[in-house]
């Protein structure tokens, strides 16, 4: 079986028709949901691109792998999905984005270079790269945000888009009436069509690259197809730019109660630049139709991939996974972007199609178990026929749910967020070690713990599903807060760093060292079988004791 692991960047869990969106029709996401299982309570381990992805790729929590923010390197030697799958005889390829920064210092320390297989995999999150393009070719006065080469920019230039950075001036920009560039970085331009042929835009381009990979593959494969969209810049080519209008923009999910005596960290985020932008109705009315158009284009291109699998008779042997690295506030809760733990940010779509007959019983169903992004790595290992190394992988395989079973499952989900690199940390005057947030969610109550001496936040999603009323502002829910802190304490005590010896390795070696020469703590040898001490019995071959040695008188 092959695995097609598709990730869409910044795709909200509720912006799909199968998830109940009232205006956005996504028949191909729905098509996979009808063939498989849609997990309705899936949470990422960090609501930010880099840290979230490193948890997907390692199957480990952020505090275990340590890559806690965008461009924080994933340390050399961290086991990845690719390492585990290759042990099962499955290749593991990257097509698109990872947002991973290589641990250059660690590689140099070990003499690794990216021009050989081992070094290249260390520099690419353990993947073999069919094509890597992180898709954010922003350029400022001091240069590019991403200093790597852009295969997509090279493609655009080969198609006649003449510019230093056609990603910015064509794929992510429109045109003013006077022919000036209307950059997608400006929200006011979000309703303009991107100045590019639709087939040359990012999502169709990466779809074609995926088909090229599939058509040449001969061995069992996992392909991580990682689209940059619907991540900003919020601009999309025709005909998707005007498929949706202000009539399709919902009222922002926010409440004045959220601004009354807010948690200091939350208050700092409500006061940042992106939040102020999305607090303006005119921004939401420009951006959200474009965001929906980007998702519609993603859905259409997903249909291209699904049709290709069917036409080449590969649907019956390809597991398909659809998910996202985090969501997008879009003005909800007075916020923009992601970063905190409201559902709009930390909850993601998760749809899995397992082609095997064992999954027939669960096709077209939903599952409301608390799922974490780290569950995909062990799911893939089990699907590939391997034994899940649970001393390394901290997630749990979803195969039982896919096969209609009801396994004993986790009681809570965890997410982490390190904001030490953000302006909010400076505004709050915090040391980097105190800029850490933790979410504990038990399916009803959601707790946010903030290091640095702050009070927690608490929401009851049964009585307040929109997460407006922070119950930790008062004293009436101390018992629930303590219960969730007990969960956090339990999680913090997990065994996460003993990864070179499995539990079974330890169990099989218990008590066996006595027959390999080390026999401590005996009085006369009668404590063990005679054969164990035979190397220490018999006639001495001579005596070398110095009889003239006497204790010193001093």
Helices and strands as residue ranges (DSSP letters): E 2-8, G 17-19, H 27-35, E 37-43, H 49-58, H 62-65, H 81-87, E 91-96, H 104-109, H 117-123, E 128-132, E 139-140, E 143-144, H 151-158, H 166-166, I 167-171, E 173-175, E 181-183, G 187-189, G 198-200, H 202-216, E 221-227, G 240-242, G 246-248, G 256-259, H 264-270, H 273-278, H 281-311, G 315-317, E 318-324, G 332-334, H 343-346, E 347-353, G 357-362, E 365-367, E 371-372, H 375-383, H 399-402, E 413-418, H 423-428, G 432-434, E 436-441, E 445-450, E 457-460, G 471-473, H 478-492, H 503-509, G 513-516, G 530-536
